Amino acid sequence: MKQRIQTLCDALRGGRPAVTAVVTACRGATPRAPGALLVLTPTTAAGTVGGGQAEHDILAPAREMLTDAACPVRQSWHQCLSAEELTHMGPEAGGEEQILLLRWGPDRLPLAEALLCALLQNKDCSLQVTYDERGWQGRLLPEARTAFSPGCFTMKLQEGGLCYIFGGGHVSQALAPLLAGVDFSCVVLDERPEYASPALFPTAAETRCGILPGLAAAIPFAPGDAVIIMTRGHQGDYEVLCEALRSPVWYLGMVGSRRKMQATFLRLREDGFSDADLARIDTPIGLAIDAETPNEIAVSITAKLIQLRAARRRREGGN
């Protein structure tokens, strides 16, 4: 999402218009849910409303809107499958997306920059748009939700929360860019300056260097945060783990051999942690795909976080 809103801001700052296409409602089987966003500028496109026939159908009118300031709003339903695909697969296979097109002139730059600022500050945020055929108005909301009513659409831009990665080794170096690519904002922490370098983690929101138990104790972990522990020292692992277990983070994963984790669990019980506390720890970390290399382990962890985030959103009634 940051990249799409950055693309929007770049166009407006350069005095160029842009068009956003957002899915506002769905019928049947569709590739994307309400809130899917595509940003089109005179030179580039960022994001997608699901591809296929629906996206193909909206690109031409969106390009027309770039050159026609008199047409600020369009909204219509679009088949996700082509006529040929519907004939082959049957009409029951074809879903529809309602897509809202909005023209952004350079005068909309303050709103776009407010959206980008909220995203960069890792805040819960949504864009609420009220519209009719004559035009539209938008405002930033300090909450993460997607909702639709006639003439009004609220699009969730970001759920706040950070993913703290303790340890900047090979797995972390593979993991941070994968997580950033699926909208996790990462903070990487390590005791070694060369492993807590922004140059080593260009996609991370932040890197921090220091004694890890002390860094962990100073973090005001929030319910929207996740913690991944893979430091080089077992004692550091344990102390960071205890800090995370005393917090309300929604995900807690730890790298370690079976023998190491058995010893860790025994020690946790001796230190007063309950079975419910121990059940919060994702270990072996990630999805069980027999991952071995740092890159494979990073893929398994990223996939597990995507899976658990989606389940959490369903439980909370989000999108």
N, C-alpha and C positions, 0 to 999 in steps of 0.2 A: 504493500500500500504506500509506503514512503516513496518508493521509486515512481509510482504513478502520480502522486501529488507533486513530487519534485518536477516531473515532466510538465505538469500543468503550470506550476509557478514559473518555470524557465520560459515557457512560451509567452505568458502574460508579461513577464519582466522585459522580454524582448519586443513588446508591443504587438505581439501576434495573438490572434484568437485561438481558442481551443473548444472542443466539444467533448462533453462527457456522456457516455452511454452507460446506463445502470439498469440492471434487471429489477423491476419493481414487484412483479408477481409471476407465478408459474402455474401451468396446468399440465397434468400428466408428467411423464418422465422427461426431465430436462437435465442438461449437463451442469448447470450452475443454479444456485439458489438466489433468492432476492438479496440484493446488495452487491452482486458481481459488477465490477466496474472496469470500463475501458476508457482511456483518455486518448483523444485524437487531436493532433496538432497539424499544421501545414507540412511538417517535415517528418513526423514519427507517430507511432501508436504504441501505447503501453497498456498492458492488461488485456483482459478478454471477458466477453459476456458468455463464453462457452463455445465459440467457434461454430462451425457448421452453417446451416442455411440461415439461421437467425442473425448471426454476426455478418454474414455476407450481405443480407438484406439491408442492414442498417448503415453499412459503410458509405454507400453512395449518398443517401440523404444527409448523413453526418458531414460529409465533405462539402455538400452544397451549403450547409449551415455555416461552415467556416467563412464563406464569402458573402453570406447574406445576413446582415445584422438585423433585418426585419423579421427573421424567423428564429426566435430565441428558444422555442420549445416544440418538441414533437413527442408523441407517445402513441405506440401501437403494439398490437400482438403480432408475434412472428413464429412461424413453424420452425422447430429445431431440425427437422429432416426435410430434405428436398422432395419434390414430387416423385422422382424416380425411386428414392428410398422408401417413401410411403407406399408406393405401389408394390415394391418388393417385400417389405416387412409387414405391411398392414397398418391401417390407421390407428390401431390401438397402441402401436409403438411410438407414435409421434406426439411429443409434448410441445407446449407453446410457452414462450417467454413474452411478457409484457416489458418493453424496453422504453425507457425515458431518455430522450436526447435533450441536453441543455447546452446552449451556446454561452461560452465565457469570453467576454471582451476584456481588454486590459484593465478596464475599470473594476473588474472583479478581483484584482490582485490582492487587496487587503484580506478578503475572505480566504483565498487560496493560501496565503501566507499564514493566516491564523490556523488553518488546518495543518499545515506542515509543521508549524511550531509545536502544536499539541502532540503530533506524532513523534517529533524529535525529543520531546520531553517525556515520552513514554506514558502519556496520560490516557485514561479512558476517554474516548471521543467519538462523536457521530456528527454527520452533516444532515441537518434537517432542511428540506426544500419544500416550499409552498409554491404552487404554480397553477397557471391556466394558459389558454392559448395566447394571451397577450404578453406573458413574461413570467419571471420567477424571482424568488428571493430565497436566500440561504442563510443559515446561521450555524455556528459551531455549538454543539451541546457537550457538556462535560460528563457524558455517560456513554456506555457501549451498548447500543441496541439497534435493531433493524425493525421498522414498523411501517405499515402502509395504510392510508385511508385516502379516499378520493381527493385529489388536489394536494396531497401532502405525503412526502416520503422521507423517512428517516433512515439513513444508511450508516451502519456501524463502520467506522474507520479502523478502530483499534481497541483491543482490550489491554489495559495497562498491565504492568507486571514485568519483571525482569527474570531472565534465566541466568543464575549465577553458576559459573563453571569454575570449580576449584581445581587448579592444576592446569598448566599451559603446555603440556607435553604433546606427543604426536597425535593422540586421539582428539584432544581438544582443538588442535590446529586443523584437523579435518572436520570436526563437528561444528565449530562456530560459523563458518560460511554456510553450511547446510541449514542450520537453524535460522540464520538471518534470512535465507531465501524463502522460508515458510513463515515469516513474520514473528519470530521469537527475537526479542531484544536481549543480547547477551552481554554479561560482564564477566571477564576472565580475570582470575586472581591467582597469583603465584608468588612464592618467596624469592624467586630468582629474577632479577631485572630483565635478563635477556628473554625470559619466558612470559613476561608481563608487558610486552612491548606492543604499542599500537601498530608498529610496522609488521609484526608477526600476526596480528589479528585485525586486519583493516576493516572487517565487517562488524566487529564488536562495537557495541555502544560505548564501552569503557574497558580499560584494563587497570588493575590495581596491583601494586607490589607491596609486600609486607609479610609479617608472620601470620599465617593463615588463620589459626584459632583466634587471634586478636582481630583480624579483619572480619571474620564471621561474627564475633561477639558484637561488633560495632554496627552491623547491618540490621536495620529495622524490617526484618522479613515481613511481607504482607501476604494475604491469602492468594493474590494473583501471581505470586512468584514461584519459580521452580529452582531446585538446587541439584547440581550434578557434581559428584565428588570423585576425583581421580587424581589425587596428589601423589607425590613420590614417597611420602613417609607415612607409615601406618599410624603413628601417634597423631600426626596432623589430621589424617583422615578421621580418626575417632573423635577428636575434639570438635572438628567442624560438623561431623554427623550429629553429635549431641546438641550443638547449637541449633541445627536445622530441625531436629526432632522436637525441640521446645517451642518451635515456631508454627504458624498456621499455613506454611507453604503447601500448595496443592500437589506438587510433585517432588519426590526426593529419590534420587538414584545414586548408586554407588558401585564403582568398579572394584572387583576383588575376586580372588579365587574362592572356591567353595570352602577350603580350610580356613582362609582368612575370615570369611563372613561367619562361619560357625563360631570362631573365637570371638569375633566382634559381637555377635548376638548374645553369647554367654556373658561377656563383659557388660553389655547393656542391661541385661536382666539383673546382674549383680549390682549395678548402679541405680536400680529402681525403675527402669523403663518397662512398660507392660507389653504383652503380646500385641495389643492393638497398636502400640507405638512401632514395634518391629514390623508389623504388617504394612506400614507406610513406606518402607524402604524397597525400592525396585532393584532387586538383585537376584540372579544375574541381570545386569542392566540391559535394557533394550528389548526388542522383539527377538524371539528365539529363531534366528536364521543361520545358526552355526557360523557367526561372524568370527573372523580371526585377525585380519589386518586392521590397522587403525582406520582406514577408510571404510571398511565393512562394519566395524563397530560403530563408527559415526553414523552410518546409514541406519543401523538397527536402533540406535538411541533416538535419532530424529523421527523415525517411523513410529516408535512407541509414544513419543511426545505428541505427535499428530493424532494418533489414535486416542490417547487419553484426553487431549484437549477437546476433541470432537465429542467424546462421551460426556465430558463435563458441561459442554455447551448444551447438549440435549437435556441433561438433568436440570439445568438452570433455565431451560426454555429459550435459549439464545439461538443465533444463526451462525 
